[in-house]
Amino acid sequence: MTFFKKLSPGWLLVSGFGSVIFLGAALLLLPVARLPGVPLSPVDALFTSTSAVCVTGLVTVDTGTTYSMFGRIVIATLIQIGGLGVSSIGVGIVLLAHRRLGLKARLLVKESLNLSSFRGVVVLVRSILLITLCFELSGAALAYISFSRYYPPLKALEISLFHAVSSFNNAGFDILGGMTSLVPFQKDVLLNLLTCGLIFFGGIGFLTILDVLRKRRFHTLNLHSKVVILTSVCLIIVGTLLLKLSENISWMGAFFQSVSSRTAGFNTVDIGKLSNAGLFVLSMLMFIGASPGSTGGGIKTSTLFTLLQTARSVVLGKHPSVFKRSISNEVVMKALVVTLLSAMVVCAGVLGLCLLEPKNNFVQNMFEVISAFGTVGLSTGITPTLRVLSKLLLILIMFIGRLGPVTIASLWAYRTEVGVRYSEENIAIG
């Protein structure tokens, strides 16, 4: 216990997520977690557990035909823990037990949700848990309308609950069987729009949802919420148009994939049959991902927005600003660092997968790695065929993608105050 008290918030987050992943894998390896006669290797159990906790959705075995009711409950629980964050779940348990919340716990929540301060953490966590409960129960009730047409009542209820949890947490898991995701439901307008709605609200972040609920008018929202909503809507529109332009799919299919590919991982079209242009569009959307403080991954929408505004300001010779507010140099530097480290992780992952899986073409390997890093879960179909080392590589990339490359990199960084500033000298750029 003394050892854990000495750990930094970053190390506590890593150890917390890691512990949940290994516990989940151990539970999935229990005979009661699998259907009778269905084998499951330790690596596949670890891969499923990591994918669930990191709310990714990549699977090496079919969730619907491999795991029993108990196994599916374990996966849904892991998704919920991963989506809300280990620290938020822990704080929620402390609050339910009517215990006092310590400074370390507040710092953990601040770290996991990218908060600028740990003030109001208790109220925030309570609001997050309530929002999650409302969205998931409402989503399950509406999803039941669609699934009850094709399944018996109890089975439809199970699928609806699992689907709501998976959608709002941007996980992309399904228990329909056949590893076809939502392709059989591509013409179900209600289910398509419902899933997109849950993904969107789960992806814009709890801070933005709370800000919208409190102020209700766009012009009164804080700068973060405005940036997140504007960038998210623009990405959905641009993604829909590009997918419709590059692929012979319906407008509904293009819209669904534009929303889902940003971190959810559901698909209503066969990803393996898309052209290289379509896969490239999805790759860009997956790399960008969701928004800070959300259930999704990627470099985040606010990072993209900051980079674009910075580039625009450099060209115009102005300081980056938006909505009559200046963007600080610290925010600009963090956006640059996040993007650079993320690109390095993806490049290293693609190189590693190309070396380990030479039978797959470059686009397939690149798509798989970006999907893992962005915690998306879309695949061209190569995931079940990967060798053990490739699965372990993707497990590592999913873990880094969920916690964020900056959090991982900061584990070995020690801040020291140095009272020296050296003289400046010019470096040619561009």
C-alpha positions as CSV (number, residue, x, y, z in Angstrom):
1,M,0.0,0.0,0.0
2,T,2.9,2.4,0.8
3,F,4.4,1.6,-2.6
4,F,1.2,2.7,-4.4
5,K,1.1,5.9,-2.4
6,K,4.5,6.9,-3.7
7,L,3.4,6.5,-7.3
8,S,2.7,9.5,-9.5
9,P,-0.9,9.9,-10.9
10,G,0.4,8.8,-14.3
11,W,1.8,5.5,-12.9
12,L,-1.3,4.9,-10.9
13,L,-3.4,5.2,-14.0
14,V,-1.2,2.8,-15.9
15,S,-1.1,0.3,-13.1
16,G,-4.9,0.7,-12.6
17,F,-5.7,0.0,-16.3
18,G,-3.1,-2.8,-16.4
19,S,-4.6,-4.5,-13.4
20,V,-8.1,-4.4,-14.8
21,I,-6.9,-5.8,-18.1
22,F,-5.1,-8.7,-16.5
23,L,-8.0,-9.4,-14.2
24,G,-10.4,-9.3,-17.1
25,A,-8.3,-11.7,-19.1
26,A,-8.2,-14.1,-16.1
27,L,-12.0,-14.0,-15.8
28,L,-12.4,-14.6,-19.6
29,L,-10.2,-17.7,-19.3
30,L,-12.5,-19.3,-16.8
31,P,-14.5,-22.2,-18.3
32,V,-17.8,-20.5,-17.2
33,A,-16.9,-17.5,-19.4
34,R,-17.0,-19.5,-22.6
35,L,-19.6,-21.5,-24.5
36,P,-19.2,-25.3,-24.1
37,G,-16.5,-26.7,-26.3
38,V,-15.1,-23.3,-27.5
39,P,-11.3,-23.0,-27.0
40,L,-9.7,-19.7,-26.0
41,S,-6.0,-19.1,-25.8
42,P,-4.5,-16.8,-23.1
43,V,-3.3,-14.3,-25.7
44,D,-6.8,-14.1,-27.2
45,A,-8.3,-13.5,-23.7
46,L,-5.7,-10.8,-23.0
47,F,-6.4,-9.2,-26.4
48,T,-10.2,-9.2,-25.8
49,S,-9.7,-7.8,-22.3
50,T,-7.3,-5.1,-23.5
51,S,-9.7,-4.2,-26.4
52,A,-12.6,-3.9,-24.0
53,V,-10.8,-1.8,-21.3
54,C,-9.3,0.4,-24.0
55,V,-12.8,0.6,-25.6
56,T,-11.3,-0.4,-28.9
57,G,-13.4,-3.2,-30.4
58,L,-10.7,-5.1,-32.2
59,V,-11.3,-8.9,-31.7
60,T,-9.4,-12.0,-32.5
61,V,-12.3,-14.3,-31.7
62,D,-16.1,-13.7,-32.3
63,T,-17.6,-12.3,-29.1
64,G,-21.1,-13.6,-29.8
65,T,-20.1,-17.2,-30.5
66,T,-17.2,-17.6,-28.1
67,Y,-18.3,-16.2,-24.8
68,S,-21.1,-17.2,-22.5
69,M,-23.5,-14.9,-20.7
70,F,-21.0,-14.6,-17.9
71,G,-18.2,-13.8,-20.4
72,R,-20.3,-11.2,-22.1
73,I,-21.1,-9.5,-18.8
74,V,-17.4,-9.4,-18.0
75,I,-16.7,-7.8,-21.4
76,A,-19.5,-5.2,-20.9
77,T,-18.2,-4.4,-17.4
78,L,-14.7,-4.0,-18.8
79,I,-16.0,-1.6,-21.4
80,Q,-17.8,0.4,-18.8
81,I,-14.7,0.7,-16.6
82,G,-12.5,1.5,-19.6
83,G,-15.0,4.1,-20.9
84,L,-15.5,5.9,-17.7
85,G,-11.9,5.5,-16.6
86,V,-10.5,3.4,-13.7
87,S,-10.2,6.5,-11.5
88,S,-13.8,7.7,-12.1
89,I,-15.1,4.2,-11.2
90,G,-12.9,4.1,-8.1
91,V,-14.1,7.6,-7.0
92,G,-17.7,6.5,-7.7
93,I,-17.3,3.5,-5.4
94,V,-15.8,5.7,-2.7
95,L,-18.7,8.1,-2.9
96,L,-21.2,5.2,-2.7
97,A,-19.4,4.1,0.4
98,H,-19.8,7.6,1.9
99,R,-16.0,7.9,2.3
100,R,-14.0,11.1,2.1
101,L,-12.2,11.6,-1.2
102,G,-8.5,12.2,-0.8
103,L,-6.2,14.5,-2.7
104,K,-4.6,11.6,-4.6
105,A,-7.9,10.4,-5.9
106,R,-8.8,13.9,-7.1
107,L,-5.4,14.2,-8.9
108,L,-6.1,10.9,-10.6
109,V,-9.5,12.1,-11.9
110,K,-7.9,15.3,-13.0
111,E,-5.2,13.3,-14.9
112,S,-7.6,10.9,-16.6
113,L,-10.2,13.5,-17.7
114,N,-7.6,16.1,-18.7
115,L,-8.9,18.7,-16.3
116,S,-7.2,22.0,-15.6
117,S,-8.0,21.8,-11.9
118,F,-9.2,19.2,-9.4
119,R,-11.8,21.6,-8.0
120,G,-15.4,20.2,-8.1
121,V,-14.2,16.7,-8.9
122,V,-16.8,15.0,-6.7
123,V,-19.7,16.8,-8.3
124,L,-18.2,16.1,-11.8
125,V,-17.8,12.4,-11.1
126,R,-21.4,12.2,-9.8
127,S,-22.6,14.0,-12.9
128,I,-20.6,11.7,-15.2
129,L,-22.1,8.6,-13.7
130,L,-25.6,10.0,-13.9
131,I,-25.1,11.0,-17.5
132,T,-23.8,7.6,-18.5
133,L,-26.7,5.9,-16.8
134,C,-29.3,8.1,-18.5
135,F,-27.7,7.7,-22.0
136,E,-27.2,3.9,-21.7
137,L,-30.6,3.1,-20.4
138,S,-32.3,5.4,-22.9
139,G,-30.2,3.9,-25.7
140,A,-31.0,0.3,-24.6
141,A,-34.8,1.1,-24.6
142,L,-34.7,2.5,-28.1
143,A,-32.4,-0.3,-29.4
144,Y,-34.8,-2.9,-28.0
145,I,-37.4,-1.6,-30.6
146,S,-35.1,-2.7,-33.4
147,F,-33.6,-5.9,-31.9
148,S,-36.9,-7.2,-30.7
149,R,-38.0,-7.6,-34.4
150,Y,-35.3,-10.2,-34.9
151,Y,-34.7,-11.9,-31.5
152,P,-36.8,-13.3,-28.6
153,P,-37.5,-10.8,-25.9
154,L,-34.8,-11.8,-23.4
155,K,-32.1,-12.1,-26.1
156,A,-33.2,-8.8,-27.6
157,L,-32.9,-7.2,-24.1
158,E,-29.4,-8.6,-23.6
159,I,-28.2,-7.3,-27.0
160,S,-29.8,-3.9,-26.5
161,L,-28.1,-3.4,-23.1
162,F,-24.8,-4.6,-24.4
163,H,-25.1,-2.4,-27.6
164,A,-26.0,0.7,-25.6
165,V,-22.9,0.3,-23.3
166,S,-20.7,-0.5,-26.3
167,S,-22.0,2.5,-28.3
168,F,-21.9,5.2,-25.7
169,N,-18.4,4.1,-24.6
170,N,-17.3,4.1,-28.2
171,A,-16.2,0.5,-27.9
172,G,-17.5,-1.1,-31.1
173,F,-18.1,-4.6,-29.5
174,D,-21.2,-6.5,-30.6
175,I,-22.6,-9.9,-29.6
176,L,-24.6,-10.6,-32.7
177,G,-22.2,-13.3,-33.9
178,G,-20.5,-13.8,-37.3
179,M,-18.1,-10.8,-36.8
180,T,-20.3,-8.8,-39.2
181,S,-20.9,-5.9,-36.7
182,L,-24.1,-4.0,-37.8
183,V,-23.9,-4.9,-41.5
184,P,-27.2,-6.9,-41.3
185,F,-28.9,-3.8,-39.9
186,Q,-27.6,-1.3,-42.5
187,K,-31.1,-0.4,-43.6
188,D,-32.5,-0.1,-40.0
189,V,-32.7,3.7,-39.8
190,L,-33.6,3.8,-36.1
191,L,-30.7,1.6,-35.0
192,N,-28.3,3.5,-37.3
193,L,-29.3,7.0,-36.0
194,L,-29.5,5.8,-32.4
195,T,-26.0,4.3,-32.6
196,C,-24.6,7.4,-34.2
197,G,-26.2,9.5,-31.5
198,L,-24.7,7.5,-28.6
199,I,-21.3,7.5,-30.3
200,F,-21.5,11.3,-30.8
201,F,-22.4,12.1,-27.3
202,G,-19.9,9.6,-25.9
203,G,-17.2,11.1,-28.1
204,I,-17.6,14.8,-27.4
205,G,-16.7,14.4,-23.7
206,F,-18.5,14.7,-20.4
207,L,-17.3,18.2,-19.9
208,T,-18.9,19.4,-23.1
209,I,-22.2,17.5,-22.3
210,L,-22.4,19.2,-18.9
211,D,-21.6,22.6,-20.4
212,V,-24.4,22.2,-23.0
213,L,-26.9,21.0,-20.3
214,R,-26.1,24.0,-18.2
215,K,-26.0,26.8,-20.8
216,R,-28.0,25.3,-23.7
217,R,-27.0,28.1,-26.2
218,F,-23.9,27.8,-28.4
219,H,-22.7,31.4,-28.0
220,T,-22.7,31.0,-24.2
221,L,-20.6,27.8,-24.1
222,N,-17.0,27.9,-23.0
223,L,-14.3,27.9,-25.7
224,H,-13.5,24.2,-25.3
225,S,-17.1,23.1,-25.9
226,K,-17.4,25.4,-28.9
227,V,-14.3,23.9,-30.4
228,V,-15.3,20.3,-29.8
229,I,-18.8,20.7,-31.2
230,L,-17.7,22.7,-34.2
231,T,-14.8,20.3,-35.1
232,S,-16.9,17.2,-34.5
233,V,-19.7,18.3,-36.7
234,C,-17.3,19.5,-39.5
235,L,-15.5,16.1,-39.4
236,I,-18.8,14.2,-39.7
237,I,-19.9,16.3,-42.7
238,V,-16.5,16.1,-44.4
239,G,-16.1,12.4,-43.7
240,T,-19.6,11.6,-45.0
241,L,-18.9,13.5,-48.3
242,L,-15.5,11.9,-48.8
243,L,-16.8,8.4,-48.2
244,K,-19.7,8.9,-50.5
245,L,-17.4,10.3,-53.1
246,S,-14.9,7.4,-52.8
247,E,-17.3,4.5,-52.3
248,N,-20.4,3.1,-53.8
249,I,-22.5,3.2,-50.6
250,S,-25.7,4.9,-49.4
251,W,-25.7,8.3,-47.8
252,M,-26.8,6.6,-44.5
253,G,-23.8,4.2,-44.8
254,A,-21.4,7.1,-45.5
255,F,-22.8,9.1,-42.5
256,F,-22.7,6.1,-40.2
257,Q,-19.1,5.2,-41.0
258,S,-18.0,8.9,-40.7
259,V,-19.4,9.0,-37.2
260,S,-18.3,5.5,-36.1
261,S,-14.8,5.6,-37.5
262,R,-13.8,8.4,-35.2
263,T,-13.4,5.9,-32.3
264,A,-16.5,3.6,-32.1
265,G,-15.7,0.9,-34.6
266,F,-19.1,-0.3,-35.6
267,N,-19.6,-0.8,-39.3
268,T,-22.6,-1.2,-41.6
269,V,-20.5,-1.8,-44.7
270,D,-17.8,-4.4,-45.3
271,I,-14.5,-2.6,-44.5
272,G,-12.5,-5.2,-46.2
273,K,-14.2,-4.4,-49.5
274,L,-13.5,-0.7,-49.4
275,S,-11.1,1.0,-51.8
276,N,-7.8,2.4,-50.7
277,A,-9.3,5.8,-51.0
278,G,-12.1,4.9,-48.6
279,L,-9.6,3.2,-46.2
280,F,-7.4,6.3,-46.2
281,V,-10.4,8.5,-45.3
282,L,-11.3,6.2,-42.4
283,S,-7.6,6.2,-41.3
284,M,-7.6,10.0,-41.1
285,L,-10.8,10.0,-39.1
286,M,-9.5,7.3,-36.8
287,F,-6.2,9.1,-36.2
288,I,-8.1,12.3,-35.2
289,G,-10.5,10.4,-32.9
290,A,-12.9,11.8,-30.3
291,S,-12.6,14.7,-27.9
292,P,-10.8,15.2,-24.5
293,G,-12.5,13.8,-21.5
294,S,-14.5,11.4,-23.6
295,T,-14.7,7.7,-24.0
296,G,-12.8,7.8,-27.2
297,G,-9.1,7.9,-28.3
298,G,-7.1,9.5,-31.1
299,I,-5.2,12.8,-31.0
300,K,-8.6,14.5,-30.2
301,T,-10.6,17.0,-32.1
302,S,-9.3,20.0,-30.1
303,T,-5.8,19.0,-31.0
304,L,-6.6,19.1,-34.7
305,F,-8.4,22.4,-34.4
306,T,-5.5,24.0,-32.5
307,L,-3.0,22.8,-35.2
308,L,-5.2,24.2,-38.0
309,Q,-5.6,27.5,-36.3
310,T,-1.9,27.7,-35.6
311,A,-1.0,27.0,-39.2
312,R,-3.5,29.6,-40.3
313,S,-2.1,32.2,-37.9
314,V,1.5,31.5,-39.0
315,V,0.5,32.1,-42.7
316,L,-1.4,35.3,-41.7
317,G,1.3,36.5,-39.3
318,K,-1.1,36.6,-36.3
319,H,-1.4,35.0,-32.9
320,P,-3.8,31.9,-33.1
321,S,-7.3,32.8,-31.9
322,V,-10.9,31.7,-32.3
323,F,-14.3,33.0,-31.1
324,K,-12.5,36.2,-29.9
325,R,-10.3,34.2,-27.6
326,S,-6.5,33.7,-27.9
327,I,-5.0,30.2,-27.9
328,S,-2.1,30.0,-25.4
329,N,1.4,28.9,-26.5
330,E,1.2,26.1,-23.9
331,V,-1.9,24.7,-25.7
332,V,-0.2,25.0,-29.1
333,M,2.9,23.2,-27.8
334,K,0.9,20.4,-26.3
335,A,-1.1,19.9,-29.5
336,L,2.2,19.7,-31.4
337,V,3.7,17.2,-28.9
338,V,0.6,15.0,-28.9
339,T,0.5,14.8,-32.7
340,L,4.2,14.1,-33.0
341,L,4.2,11.4,-30.4
342,S,1.1,9.8,-31.8
343,A,2.6,9.8,-35.3
344,M,5.7,8.2,-33.9
345,V,3.7,5.4,-32.2
346,V,1.7,4.7,-35.4
347,C,4.8,4.7,-37.6
348,A,6.6,2.3,-35.2
349,G,3.5,0.1,-35.0
350,V,3.1,0.0,-38.8
351,L,6.7,-0.9,-39.3
352,G,6.5,-3.6,-36.7
353,L,3.3,-5.1,-38.1
354,C,4.7,-5.0,-41.7
355,L,7.8,-7.0,-40.4
356,L,5.6,-9.5,-38.5
357,E,2.8,-9.9,-41.1
358,P,4.4,-9.6,-44.6
359,K,1.5,-11.6,-46.0
360,N,-0.7,-8.5,-45.5
361,N,-0.4,-5.5,-47.8
362,F,0.8,-2.1,-46.4
363,V,-2.7,-0.5,-46.3
364,Q,-4.1,-3.4,-44.3
365,N,-1.3,-3.2,-41.7
366,M,-1.5,0.6,-41.5
367,F,-5.3,0.5,-41.1
368,E,-5.0,-2.1,-38.3
369,V,-2.4,-0.1,-36.3
370,I,-4.3,3.2,-36.6
371,S,-7.5,1.5,-35.6
372,A,-5.7,0.1,-32.5
373,F,-4.1,3.4,-31.6
374,G,-7.3,5.4,-32.1
375,T,-9.1,2.8,-30.0
376,V,-11.6,2.4,-32.9
377,G,-11.9,-1.3,-33.7
378,L,-12.5,-1.2,-37.4
379,S,-10.6,-3.9,-39.4
380,T,-10.2,-5.1,-42.9
381,G,-10.5,-8.6,-41.5
382,I,-6.9,-9.5,-40.7
383,T,-7.2,-9.4,-36.9
384,P,-8.1,-13.0,-36.3
385,T,-5.3,-14.2,-38.6
386,L,-2.5,-12.3,-36.8
387,R,0.3,-14.2,-35.1
388,V,1.0,-14.0,-31.4
389,L,3.7,-11.3,-31.6
390,S,1.4,-9.2,-33.8
391,K,-1.4,-9.5,-31.3
392,L,0.9,-8.4,-28.4
393,L,2.1,-5.5,-30.5
394,L,-1.5,-4.3,-31.0
395,I,-2.3,-4.8,-27.3
396,L,0.6,-2.4,-26.5
397,I,-0.6,0.1,-29.1
398,M,-4.2,0.0,-27.8
399,F,-2.9,0.6,-24.3
400,I,-0.9,3.6,-25.4
401,G,-3.8,4.9,-27.4
402,R,-6.2,4.7,-24.5
403,L,-4.0,6.4,-22.0
404,G,-2.4,8.8,-24.4
405,P,1.2,8.9,-25.7
406,V,1.9,12.0,-23.5
407,T,0.8,10.2,-20.4
408,I,3.0,7.3,-21.2
409,A,6.0,9.5,-22.1
410,S,5.6,11.5,-18.9
411,L,6.1,8.4,-16.8
412,W,9.8,8.7,-17.1
413,A,10.0,12.5,-17.3
414,Y,11.2,14.4,-14.2
415,R,10.4,18.1,-14.0
416,T,13.3,20.2,-12.8
417,E,13.3,23.9,-12.4
418,V,16.4,25.3,-14.1
419,G,17.0,29.0,-13.7
420,V,19.0,29.3,-17.0
421,R,17.8,30.3,-20.4
422,Y,20.3,30.1,-23.2
423,S,20.6,32.7,-26.0
424,E,18.5,32.1,-29.1
425,E,19.7,31.2,-32.6
426,N,17.6,30.8,-35.7
427,I,16.8,27.5,-37.3
428,A,15.5,27.4,-40.9
429,I,12.0,25.8,-41.2
430,G,10.1,24.8,-44.3
